């Protein structure tokens, strides 16, 4: 009866403001700061120019947005990239007794 269940939000206390990892916070601040600087530089603000200027903030917010069962979209995209770029074909080598991990000879 002494089963201990870990609460679902235990990792949230390790995040900055309960939401950001340090990398996420840097990405979000740099994207928003770059968009703010571009807003100060650009004088014409048509709708298309405004969307182009706000694109770094939108992309950085999208990358740190939470996704169920993952911390954020950046981690999800990293996992997808690693899956498709790493080797996915694994070769069966048999049991460890045939690989020389056993101290006795396999002929015995």
JODA-V68231 format. One record per pair of residues at least 12 apart in sequence whose C-alpha atoms are under 6 Angstrom apart, sorted by the first residue. I is the first residue (numbers start at 0). GAP is how many residues later the second one is. D is the distance in Angstrom with one decimal. If there is no record, write none. Layout:
<<I:GAP:D> <I:GAP:D>>
This chain:
<<23:40:5.8> <27:32:5.1> <30:25:4.9> <30:26:4.6> <30:29:5.5> <31:25:4.5> <34:18:5.8> <34:19:5.3> <34:21:5.9> <34:22:5.9> <37:15:6.0>>
